[in-house]
């Protein structure tokens, strides 16, 4: 009897490992890419202190892969925005707009920074956002 139960337990375990339930295999759907992605609000400084800042903007939903990245290119002069910060976001295919928030770390106190924003799919393809160069100062 114990042998029969052990065989049954092994069979059930193997079945679940080899044939996972559909729920466990679900992945966020890829949505149709927007023909043009544009910023509807921002970019703007959400908050800043002496060593970090959070930049926020809203665009139409770019579509494509479910995972995107908000990107902030920044630096201490407008001609050299060589630093980059990025934060992941999961798109909601049912929403017409997407809010991006990017945390910019390791900033110097009492310094003015210039920045522009972009977004990209998980595969690295840019959404083509063109933002003006803006600025903020740390405390």
C-alpha positions as CSV (number, residue, x, y, z in Angstrom):
1,X,0.0,0.0,0.0
2,X,2.8,2.4,0.9
3,X,4.5,1.7,-2.4
4,X,1.3,2.4,-4.3
5,X,0.9,5.8,-2.6
6,X,4.5,6.7,-3.2
7,X,4.1,5.8,-7.0
8,X,0.9,7.9,-7.1
9,X,2.6,10.8,-5.4
10,X,5.5,10.7,-7.8
11,X,3.2,10.5,-10.8
12,X,1.1,13.5,-9.7
13,X,4.3,15.5,-9.0
14,X,5.8,14.6,-12.4
15,X,2.6,15.5,-14.1
16,X,2.5,19.0,-12.5
17,X,6.1,19.6,-13.4
18,X,5.9,18.5,-17.0
19,X,2.4,20.0,-17.7
20,X,2.2,23.3,-15.8
21,X,-1.2,24.9,-15.4
22,X,-2.1,27.6,-17.9
23,X,-2.3,30.1,-15.1
24,X,1.3,29.7,-14.2
25,X,2.4,30.1,-17.8
26,X,0.5,33.4,-18.5
27,X,2.6,36.3,-19.7
28,X,1.5,39.9,-20.2
29,X,0.2,40.4,-23.7
30,X,2.1,42.4,-26.3
31,X,0.0,45.2,-27.5
32,X,-0.1,47.0,-30.8
33,X,2.7,49.6,-31.0
34,X,1.6,53.2,-31.2
35,X,2.3,54.8,-34.5
36,X,3.8,57.8,-32.7
37,X,4.7,58.2,-29.0
38,X,4.5,61.8,-27.6
39,X,4.8,63.3,-24.2
40,X,1.4,64.6,-22.9
41,X,2.7,66.0,-19.6
42,X,6.1,66.9,-18.3
43,X,8.8,65.9,-18.0
44,X,9.0,67.5,-14.5
45,X,10.8,67.1,-11.2
46,X,8.6,65.1,-8.8
47,X,11.0,65.4,-5.9
48,X,14.7,66.0,-5.2
49,X,17.0,66.1,-2.2
50,X,20.8,66.4,-1.9
51,X,21.6,63.1,-3.6
52,X,18.6,61.9,-5.7
53,X,15.8,63.1,-7.9
54,X,12.7,61.6,-9.3
55,X,11.6,62.7,-12.8
56,X,8.1,62.1,-14.0
57,X,6.2,62.4,-17.4
58,X,3.1,61.1,-19.0
59,X,2.9,59.8,-22.6
60,X,0.4,58.0,-24.7
61,X,0.7,54.3,-24.3
62,X,3.7,53.2,-26.5
63,X,2.5,49.6,-26.8
64,X,4.8,46.8,-27.9
65,X,6.4,44.7,-25.3
66,X,4.8,44.8,-21.8
67,X,8.0,45.8,-20.1
68,X,9.4,49.3,-20.9
69,X,12.0,51.6,-19.4
70,X,11.8,55.2,-18.6
71,X,15.1,56.8,-19.3
72,X,16.6,60.1,-18.1
73,X,19.8,61.5,-19.8
74,X,21.4,64.0,-17.5
75,X,24.5,66.0,-16.8
76,X,25.7,69.3,-15.3
77,X,25.7,71.2,-18.6
78,X,23.2,71.2,-21.5
79,X,25.8,70.1,-24.1
80,X,26.8,67.0,-22.2
81,X,23.9,64.8,-21.0
82,X,26.2,61.7,-20.8
83,X,24.8,60.2,-17.6
84,X,21.8,57.9,-17.7
85,X,19.2,56.6,-15.3
86,X,16.5,54.1,-16.2
87,X,13.6,52.5,-14.4
88,X,11.4,49.6,-15.5
89,X,7.6,49.8,-15.9
90,X,5.0,47.3,-16.9
91,X,2.5,48.8,-19.4
92,X,-1.2,48.4,-18.9
93,X,-2.6,47.6,-22.3
94,X,-6.1,48.9,-21.2
95,X,-4.8,52.4,-20.4
96,X,-4.4,55.1,-23.1
97,X,-1.6,56.8,-21.2
98,X,1.5,55.7,-19.4
99,X,3.2,57.5,-16.5
100,X,7.0,57.1,-16.3
101,X,8.9,57.8,-13.1
102,X,12.7,57.5,-13.0
103,X,14.9,57.7,-10.0
104,X,18.2,59.5,-10.6
105,X,20.8,58.5,-7.9
106,X,24.3,59.6,-6.7
107,X,23.8,63.3,-7.4
108,X,26.0,66.0,-5.9
109,X,24.4,68.4,-3.3
110,X,23.7,72.0,-4.4
111,X,24.2,71.3,-8.1
112,X,22.1,72.1,-11.1
113,X,21.4,69.2,-13.5
114,X,20.1,69.3,-17.0
115,X,18.0,66.4,-18.4
116,X,15.9,65.1,-21.2
117,X,13.8,61.9,-21.2
118,X,13.0,59.0,-23.5
119,X,11.5,55.5,-23.1
120,X,12.3,52.2,-24.7
121,X,11.0,48.6,-25.0
122,X,12.7,45.8,-23.1
123,X,14.6,44.9,-26.3
124,X,16.3,48.3,-26.3
125,X,14.2,49.8,-29.2
126,X,13.5,53.5,-28.4
127,X,9.9,54.7,-28.4
128,X,11.1,57.9,-30.2
129,X,10.1,60.4,-27.5
130,X,11.8,63.8,-27.9
131,X,11.7,66.0,-24.8
132,X,13.0,69.4,-24.3
133,X,16.1,69.8,-22.1
134,X,15.0,70.8,-18.6
135,X,16.8,71.4,-15.3
136,X,16.6,71.0,-11.5
137,X,18.9,71.7,-8.6
138,X,19.7,69.4,-5.7
139,X,19.6,70.8,-2.1
